[in-house]
Amino acid sequence: MPAAGDWAIAAGVTAALLVTVVSGRHSGPHPAPLALALLAVGGLALVARRRAPVPVLAVTGLCAAGSEAAGAEVPAVAFLFAVYAAVRAGHRALTAAASVLMLAALPVAALVSGTHDGGEAFARARDALEIAWLIAAGAAGEALRQAERRADEAERTREETARRRADEERLRIARELHDSLTHQISIVKVQAEVAVHVARKRGETVPEALLAIQEAGREAARELHATLGALRDDDTAPPRGLGDVPELVERARAIGLEATLTMEGRHDDVPAAVDRTVYRIVQEALTNAARHAGARTARVRIDCGADALAIRVDDDGKGPGSGGGARGAPTPGVGLAGMRERVTALGGRLDAGPRDGGGFRVRAELPVDRTP
């Protein structure tokens, strides 16, 4: 929709042209109503000069020539505005051609009016469309076009700089994570493997907790490498997803949690972001159940529908951060907050809280877009 300024300019030009004609400040006889109508159309057409500069250029040119032929001897002000708008929009060659045509058409229109002979007609045409003003209008439009182009380039440069700085920040975080975590996780993993090796060498029974620590160390190392890769490259995603949930449940059983898994529906074409989020939700829910809630059992259910994927994890523990009974209100921790952020970012919803009859429940629903 045209801005108020566009309407003001169009109305001002139209009024100036009509006042000039009606007040009699022209050399010919009083113009016909057709001339007044053409002047009004040409002036008001300037409202659309930003959206349609070429059609406005054509309309103002025809109206200027037509009003001249009808006896209205006024400068082609509307056409000059249209030249400025067309050059600003980048139509330089077309505007130059239209200007040449106008310079040729105006003397003919003056002759058609029948109020001047040949010499006077050419002089009148020169007064109606001064070449100097025509060049000035084109030069102003080109100058503003170049200024806008430079502003656009500067904006693109700022965006590229911001993306580059974000990439550098991801690399810095990746390096810091590598320095602070990899070494410690490696120590835990090596110590657990040594302890398992020594116990087996002595013929002793290896405690399940020690085996769980060993496997958790290996898994943490794999996850850390995947996460660091994702930080280094936005297109590199951690490899864990729906297909790895059964292994996740098996590891929960290995540390003494009686975990079961039920998966229903088609999940082979789930979007990658949803695929990863499902794994993280189940991972966090089982971790909370085993480490923080004191749960003995956990039931994981994943239903893959046509448009949504539902996850539910029920346990018989106290809930994360809860110091009371099964019905105590849980204090949201970092894990729950992270789950909620992941789900919300995908347009889904997550509920976490005590279950009726005891225990804790994590329930999430994620929208699934299966279109290729």
Secondary structure by P-SEA (a helix, b strand, c coil): cccaaaaaaaaaaaaaaaaaaaacccccccccaaaaaaaaaaaaccccccccaaaaaaaaaaaaaaaaaacccccaaaaaaaaaaaaaacaaaaaaaaaaaaaaaaaaaaaaaccccaaaaaaaaaaaccaaaaaaaaaaaaaaaaaaaaaaaaaaaaaaaaaaaaaaaaaaaaaaaaaccaaaaaaaaaaaaaaaaaaaaacccccaaaaaaaaaaaaaaaaaaaaaaaaacccccccccccaaaaaaaaaaaaccbbbbbbbcccccccaaaaaaaaaaaaaaaaaacccccccbbbbbbbbcccbbbbbbbbccccccccccccccccccaaaaaaaaaaaaacccccccccccbbbbbbbbbbbbccc
